[in-house]
Amino acid sequence: MDVHERLILAAIHLVRPLVTQPEEVRAEVRTDAQPLQVVVTVHPDDVGRVIGRQGKMIRSLRTVFSLAERSLGTAATLEIAG
């Protein structure tokens, strides 16, 4: 399993428990940006749940995700799309 696949799995693992429609969660790695961007797409009704009040949830998710990306020895950011 390569680094991109591991980043995708980490992002999906973090986001799925938070949404009401986990089957709609998708992730992709965009390699055209530096650092890499992992874009997680959720159902439009779930975007607010993932972002949280005043962005607290997404900040927390990004903190945990940063630990995963560092352990893989790469630089990546986590973005949410709906």
N, C-alpha and C positions, 0 to 999 in steps of 0.2 A: 504494500500500500504506500503510495507516494505522499508527499507533504500536502499537496492540494486536497487529496481525498481525506486525509486526517483533519485538515482544517474544516472541511465541509461537515464531516461527522461531528466534530466538536461544536460547531455552530448549531447544527440541527439538534444535537443533544441538549444544548442550553435553552433553546427556544421552544421546542415542542411541549414541555410541561406547562408552559405559560398560556398557551392559546386554547381556544374552544374548538378549533378545527385543526388538529395536529396533522391530519392527512394532507392538508394544503401547504404544509411547510416545505419549501424547496430552498436549495442553496447552490451558489455557483461562485467560482473564483474568477475574478477579473485580473488578468495578468498585464493588462495595458497600463495599469497605474503602479506607482511606486510609493509606498509599499503596496503589496498585494491587497486587494479588496475582496472580502468574502461578503457577498450580498445574499441575505436571507429574505425570501419572499414569503409573506404570510397572507392569509385571507384579509381583505380590507377591513372587516369588522374586528380583526385581532391586532391591528397596528397599534392602537392606543394601549392595549394591554401590554404589548412588548416595550413600548416607549415608557409607559408609566407616568405617574404624576410628576410634573416638572422634570421629566427625563431621568428620574432616579433609577428606574429599572434598566434602561438601556446603558446607563453609565456603569451599573453593576455588572451587566452582561459583558460589556467591553473590558472591564477589569479582569473578570474570570477568563475571558477569551484571550487576553494578553498573556496570561500565564501559560495557556495552552500553546500559543504561537511561539513564545520564548522557549518552551520545553522542546519544540520541534526545530529550534534554531533558525527561525525565519521571522520576517516582519510582515504583519498583516493587520488590517483594520476590519471591524465588523460593522456592516451597514444593514439597515432594515428597509424593505420595500413592501408596498401593499398593493 
